[in-house]
Amino acid sequence: MTHLFLTPMPLMVMATLDWIILAVPFMIVLGVTLYSRRFVKGVADFLAAGRVAGRYVVCVAGAEASMGLITVIAIFEQYYKVGFAVGHWGGLVAPVALIITLTGFCIYRFRETRAMTMGQFFEIRYSRRFRIFTGSLQSLSGILNYGLFPAVGARLPGATFSAHTFRNQP
């Protein structure tokens, strides 16, 4: 019996349709990038939308930034495991989150300082030592997150991190 990893893998041959599926989205992104370069003249334009974005654009941008593939997979798994009852909590939280976002609660001071990053805001508002501390804390948490997330995912194949996953574990 030959081992699975010792047998040579056949070369993958891509058909024309495969190349089109690969190339079309890439070309669209490239086109949008080249078109939008004329509007970006500096760092402020790139990081802070030229400092002219209103609260609605910032609200949508924040929601888009927090929606990643792993979040979508976790939401699908929640709906698969418990059904539409989980949507009840999202319906309760949405109006509260909208009110907080539109009133500028917790973000007003950040926008008032015209800072482009949270680190810059912490240095303006507090001190350079606090900026270094929070940057170190962010780096450490990112390393732990990207180091532990795959390891735990490998131990629990096909599972995301929800209370339902760990409930029936021995």
MITIMI-253383 format. One record per atom (N, C-alpha, C, O): x, y, z. Coordinates in steps of 0.2 Angstrom, whole numbers, padded with zeros to 4 digits, always signed. Layout:
REM residues N
XYZ
...
//
This chain:
REM residues 170
+0004-0006+0000
+0000+0000+0000
+0004+0006+0000
+0009+0007+0004
+0003+0011-0005
+0007+0017-0005
+0004+0022-0001
-0002+0022+0000
+0008+0026+0002
+0006+0032+0006
+0003+0037+0002
+0006+0038-0004
-0002+0041+0004
-0005+0046+0000
+0000+0051-0001
+0000+0054-0007
+0004+0053+0003
+0009+0059+0002
+0015+0057-0002
+0019+0061-0004
+0016+0051-0003
+0022+0048-0007
+0020+0048-0015
+0025+0047-0019
+0014+0048-0016
+0012+0047-0024
+0013+0054-0027
+0010+0059-0024
+0015+0054-0033
+0016+0061-0036
+0009+0064-0038
+0005+0060-0040
+0008+0070-0037
+0002+0073-0039
+0002+0075-0047
+0007+0077-0049
-0003+0074-0050
-0004+0075-0057
-0004+0083-0058
-0006+0086-0054
-0001+0085-0064
-0001+0093-0065
-0008+0095-0066
-0012+0091-0070
-0010+0101-0064
-0016+0104-0065
-0016+0107-0072
-0012+0111-0073
-0021+0106-0076
-0022+0109-0082
-0028+0113-0082
-0034+0110-0080
-0028+0119-0083
-0033+0124-0083
-0036+0125-0090
-0032+0126-0095
-0043+0125-0090
-0046+0126-0097
-0047+0133-0098
-0045+0137-0093
-0049+0135-0104
-0050+0142-0105
-0055+0146-0101
-0054+0151-0098
-0060+0142-0099
-0065+0145-0094
-0062+0146-0087
-0064+0151-0084
-0058+0142-0085
-0054+0143-0079
-0050+0149-0079
-0050+0153-0074
-0047+0150-0084
-0043+0156-0085
-0047+0163-0085
-0045+0168-0083
-0053+0162-0088
-0057+0168-0089
-0060+0169-0082
-0060+0175-0080
-0062+0164-0078
-0064+0165-0071
-0059+0168-0067
-0060+0172-0062
-0053+0167-0068
-0047+0170-0064
-0045+0177-0066
-0044+0181-0062
-0046+0178-0073
-0043+0184-0076
-0049+0190-0075
-0047+0196-0074
-0055+0189-0076
-0060+0194-0076
-0060+0198-0069
-0060+0204-0070
-0061+0194-0064
-0061+0198-0057
-0054+0202-0056
-0055+0208-0054
-0049+0199-0058
-0042+0203-0058
-0042+0209-0062
-0040+0214-0060
-0045+0209-0068
-0045+0214-0072
-0050+0220-0070
-0048+0226-0071
-0055+0218-0067
-0060+0223-0064
-0057+0226-0058
-0057+0233-0058
-0053+0223-0054
-0050+0226-0048
-0044+0231-0051
-0044+0236-0048
-0041+0228-0056
-0035+0232-0058
-0038+0239-0062
-0035+0244-0061
-0044+0238-0065
-0047+0244-0068
-0049+0249-0063
-0048+0255-0064
-0052+0247-0058
-0055+0251-0053
-0049+0255-0049
-0049+0260-0048
-0044+0251-0048
-0038+0254-0045
-0035+0259-0049
-0033+0264-0047
-0034+0258-0056
-0031+0263-0060
-0035+0269-0061
-0033+0275-0061
-0042+0268-0061
-0046+0274-0062
-0046+0278-0055
-0046+0284-0055
-0046+0275-0049
-0046+0278-0043
-0040+0282-0041
-0040+0286-0037
-0034+0280-0044
-0028+0283-0043
-0028+0290-0044
-0024+0294-0041
-0032+0293-0049
-0032+0300-0050
-0035+0304-0044
-0034+0310-0044
-0039+0301-0040
-0042+0304-0034
-0038+0304-0028
-0039+0308-0023
-0033+0300-0028
-0029+0299-0022
-0022+0303-0023
-0018+0301-0027
-0022+0309-0019
-0016+0313-0020
-0011+0313-0014
-0005+0315-0015
-0013+0310-0009
-0009+0309-0003
-0011+0304+0002
-0016+0300+0001
-0008+0304+0008
-0009+0299+0013
-0016+0300+0016
-0020+0295+0017
-0018+0306+0017
-0025+0308+0020
-0030+0306+0015
-0035+0303+0017
-0029+0306+0008
-0034+0304+0004
-0035+0296+0004
-0041+0294+0004
-0029+0293+0005
-0030+0285+0005
-0032+0283+0012
-0037+0278+0012
-0030+0285+0017
-0032+0283+0024
-0038+0286+0027
-0042+0282+0030
-0040+0292+0025
-0046+0295+0028
-0050+0298+0023
-0054+0303+0024
-0050+0296+0017
-0055+0298+0011
-0055+0305+0010
-0060+0308+0009
-0049+0308+0011
-0048+0315+0010
-0051+0319+0015
-0052+0325+0015
-0053+0316+0021
-0056+0319+0027
-0063+0323+0025
-0065+0327+0028
-0066+0320+0020
-0072+0323+0018
-0078+0318+0018
-0084+0320+0017
-0077+0312+0020
-0082+0307+0021
-0087+0309+0027
-0084+0310+0032
-0093+0309+0025
-0098+0310+0030
-0099+0304+0035
-0096+0299+0034
-0104+0305+0039
-0105+0299+0044
-0108+0293+0041
-0107+0288+0044
-0112+0294+0036
-0115+0288+0033
-0110+0284+0029
-0110+0278+0029
-0105+0287+0026
-0100+0284+0022
-0095+0280+0027
-0093+0274+0026
-0094+0283+0033
-0089+0280+0038
-0093+0274+0041
-0090+0269+0042
-0100+0275+0042
-0104+0270+0045
-0103+0263+0040
-0102+0258+0042
-0104+0264+0034
-0104+0259+0029
-0097+0256+0028
-0096+0250+0028
-0092+0260+0028
-0085+0258+0028
-0083+0254+0034
-0080+0249+0033
-0086+0256+0040
-0084+0252+0046
-0088+0245+0046
-0085+0240+0048
-0094+0245+0043
-0097+0238+0043
-0094+0234+0037
-0093+0228+0039
-0092+0237+0032
-0088+0233+0027
-0081+0230+0029
-0080+0225+0028
-0078+0234+0033
-0071+0232+0036
-0072+0226+0041
-0067+0222+0041
-0077+0226+0044
-0078+0221+0049
-0081+0215+0046
-0082+0210+0050
-0083+0215+0040
-0086+0209+0037
-0081+0205+0033
-0080+0207+0027
-0078+0200+0036
-0074+0196+0032
-0076+0189+0031
-0082+0187+0033
-0073+0185+0027
-0075+0178+0026
-0076+0174+0032
-0081+0170+0032
-0072+0174+0037
-0073+0170+0043
-0079+0172+0046
-0083+0168+0049
-0081+0178+0046
-0087+0181+0049
-0093+0178+0046
-0098+0176+0049
-0093+0178+0039
-0099+0175+0035
-0099+0168+0037
-0105+0166+0037
-0094+0164+0037
-0094+0157+0038
-0097+0156+0045
-0101+0151+0046
-0095+0160+0050
-0098+0159+0057
-0105+0160+0057
-0109+0157+0061
-0107+0166+0053
-0115+0167+0053
-0119+0161+0050
-0124+0159+0053
-0116+0159+0045
-0119+0153+0041
-0120+0147+0046
-0125+0144+0046
-0114+0146+0050
-0115+0140+0054
-0120+0141+0060
-0123+0137+0062
-0120+0147+0062
-0125+0149+0068
-0132+0148+0065
-0136+0144+0068
-0134+0150+0059
-0140+0149+0056
-0141+0141+0055
-0147+0139+0056
-0136+0138+0053
-0137+0131+0052
-0138+0127+0058
-0142+0122+0058
-0135+0129+0064
-0136+0125+0070
-0142+0127+0074
-0145+0123+0077
-0144+0133+0074
-0149+0135+0078
-0155+0138+0074
-0160+0140+0077
-0155+0139+0068
-0160+0142+0064
-0161+0149+0064
-0156+0153+0066
-0166+0152+0063
-0167+0159+0062
-0168+0162+0069
-0169+0169+0069
-0168+0159+0074
-0169+0162+0081
-0163+0166+0082
-0163+0171+0086
-0157+0165+0079
-0151+0169+0081
-0152+0176+0078
-0149+0181+0080
-0156+0176+0072
-0157+0183+0069
-0161+0188+0074
-0161+0194+0073
-0164+0185+0079
-0168+0189+0084
-0163+0194+0087
-0165+0200+0088
-0157+0192+0089
-0152+0196+0093
-0149+0201+0088
-0148+0207+0090
-0148+0200+0082
-0146+0205+0077
-0151+0210+0076
-0149+0216+0075
-0157+0208+0076
-0163+0213+0075
-0163+0218+0081
-0165+0224+0080
-0162+0215+0087
-0162+0220+0093
-0156+0224+0093
-0156+0230+0095
-0150+0222+0091
-0144+0226+0091
-0143+0231+0086
-0140+0236+0087
-0146+0230+0080
-0145+0234+0074
-0148+0241+0076
-0144+0246+0074
-0154+0242+0078
-0156+0249+0080
-0151+0253+0085
-0150+0259+0084
-0149+0249+0090
-0145+0252+0095
-0138+0254+0092
-0135+0260+0093
-0135+0250+0088
-0129+0251+0084
-0129+0257+0079
-0125+0261+0079
-0135+0257+0076
-0136+0263+0071
-0136+0269+0075
-0133+0274+0073
-0140+0270+0081
-0140+0276+0084
-0133+0278+0087
-0132+0284+0087
-0130+0273+0090
-0123+0275+0092
-0119+0277+0087
-0115+0282+0088
-0119+0274+0081
-0115+0276+0075
-0117+0283+0073
-0112+0287+0071
-0123+0284+0072
-0125+0291+0069
-0124+0297+0074
-0123+0302+0072
-0124+0295+0081
-0123+0301+0085
-0116+0302+0086
-0114+0307+0089
-0111+0297+0084
-0104+0298+0085
-0101+0297+0091
-0096+0299+0093
-0105+0293+0095
-0103+0291+0102
-0096+0287+0101
-0096+0282+0097
-0091+0288+0105
-0085+0285+0105
-0081+0287+0099
-0075+0285+0099
-0083+0290+0094
-0079+0291+0088
-0079+0298+0087
-0074+0301+0082
-0083+0302+0090
-0083+0310+0089
-0076+0313+0091
-0073+0317+0087
-0073+0311+0096
-0066+0313+0098
-0061+0311+0093
-0056+0315+0091
-0061+0305+0091
-0056+0303+0086
-0057+0307+0079
-0052+0309+0077
-0063+0309+0077
-0064+0313+0071
-0062+0320+0072
-0060+0323+0068
-0063+0322+0078
-0062+0329+0080
-0054+0331+0080
-0052+0336+0078
-0050+0326+0082
-0043+0327+0082
-0040+0327+0074
-0034+0328+0073
-0044+0324+0070
-0042+0323+0063
-0036+0318+0062
-0032+0319+0058
-0036+0314+0067
-0030+0308+0067
-0032+0303+0061
-0038+0302+0060
-0027+0300+0058
-0029+0295+0053
-0028+0288+0056
-0031+0284+0053
-0025+0287+0061
-0025+0280+0064
-0026+0281+0072
-0026+0286+0075
-0028+0275+0074
-0029+0275+0082
-0023+0276+0086
-0023+0280+0091
-0017+0274+0083
-0011+0276+0086
-0009+0283+0087
-0007+0286+0092
-0010+0287+0081
-0010+0294+0081
-0014+0297+0086
-0013+0302+0089
-0021+0295+0086
-0025+0298+0091
-0023+0297+0098
-0024+0301+0102
-0021+0291+0100
-0019+0290+0106
-0013+0294+0108
-0012+0296+0114
-0008+0295+0104
-0003+0300+0105
-0005+0307+0106
-0003+0311+0110
-0010+0309+0102
-0012+0316+0102
-0016+0317+0109
-0015+0322+0112
-0020+0312+0110
-0025+0313+0116
-0022+0311+0123
-0023+0314+0128
-0017+0306+0123
-0014+0304+0129
-0007+0305+0129
-0005+0310+0131
-0003+0300+0127
+0005+0301+0127
+0008+0297+0122
+0005+0292+0119
+0014+0298+0121
+0018+0293+0116
+0019+0286+0119
+0019+0281+0116
+0020+0286+0126
+0021+0280+0129
+0014+0276+0129
+0015+0270+0128
+0009+0279+0129
+0002+0275+0129
+0001+0273+0121
-0001+0267+0120
+0004+0276+0116
+0003+0274+0109
+0008+0268+0108
+0006+0263+0105
+0014+0268+0111
+0018+0262+0111
+0015+0256+0114
+0016+0251+0112
+0012+0257+0120
+0009+0252+0124
+0004+0249+0120
+0003+0243+0119
-0001+0253+0117
-0007+0250+0114
-0004+0247+0107
-0007+0242+0105
+0001+0249+0104
+0003+0246+0098
+0006+0240+0099
+0006+0235+0096
+0010+0239+0105
+0013+0233+0107
+0008+0228+0109
+0008+0222+0107
+0002+0230+0112
-0003+0226+0114
-0007+0223+0108
-0009+0217+0107
-0008+0228+0103
-0011+0226+0097
-0007+0221+0093
-0009+0216+0090
+0000+0222+0092
+0004+0217+0089
+0004+0210+0092
+0004+0205+0089
+0004+0210+0099
+0004+0204+0103
-0002+0200+0102
-0002+0194+0101
-0008+0204+0102
-0014+0200+0101
-0015+0198+0094
-0018+0193+0093
-0012+0201+0089
-0013+0199+0082
-0009+0193+0081
-0011+0188+0077
-0003+0193+0084
+0002+0187+0084
-0002+0181+0087
-0002+0175+0084
-0005+0182+0093
-0008+0176+0096
-0014+0174+0092
-0016+0168+0091
-0018+0179+0089
-0024+0177+0085
-0022+0173+0079
-0025+0168+0078
-0017+0175+0075
-0015+0172+0069
-0011+0166+0071
-0010+0161+0066
-0009+0165+0077
-0005+0159+0078
-0010+0153+0081
-0009+0148+0080
-0014+0156+0085
-0019+0151+0089
-0025+0149+0084
-0027+0143+0085
-0027+0154+0080
-0033+0152+0077
-0033+0146+0072
-0037+0142+0072
-0027+0146+0068
-0026+0140+0064
-0025+0133+0068
-0027+0128+0066
-0022+0134+0074
-0020+0128+0078
-0027+0125+0081
-0028+0119+0081
-0031+0130+0083
-0037+0127+0086
-0042+0125+0081
-0046+0120+0081
-0042+0128+0075
-0046+0126+0069
-0043+0119+0067
-0048+0115+0064
-0037+0117+0067
-0035+0111+0065
-0037+0105+0070
-0038+0100+0068
-0038+0107+0076
-0040+0102+0081
-0047+0101+0081
-0049+0096+0083
-0051+0106+0079
-0058+0105+0078
-0060+0106+0071
-0063+0112+0069
-0059+0101+0066
-0060+0102+0059
-0068+0104+0058
-0072+0101+0060
-0069+0109+0054
-0076+0111+0052
-0079+0114+0057
-0085+0115+0056
-0076+0117+0062
-0079+0120+0068
-0077+0128+0068
-0071+0129+0067
-0082+0132+0069
-0080+0139+0071
-0081+0140+0078
-0083+0135+0082
-0080+0145+0081
-0079+0146+0088
-0086+0149+0090
-0087+0155+0091
-0090+0145+0092
-0097+0147+0095
-0098+0143+0101
-0095+0137+0102
-0103+0145+0105
-0105+0141+0111
-0108+0134+0109
-0107+0129+0113
-0111+0134+0103
-0114+0128+0101
-0109+0122+0099
-0110+0116+0100
-0103+0125+0097
-0098+0120+0095
-0095+0116+0101
-0094+0110+0101
-0094+0120+0107
-0091+0117+0112
-0096+0114+0117
-0093+0111+0122
-0102+0114+0116
-0107+0112+0121
-0107+0104+0122
-0107+0102+0128
-0106+0101+0117
-0106+0093+0117
-0100+0090+0117
-0099+0084+0115
-0094+0094+0118
-0088+0091+0118
-0086+0087+0124
-0089+0089+0130
-0083+0081+0124
-0081+0078+0130
-0076+0081+0135
-0074+0079+0140
//
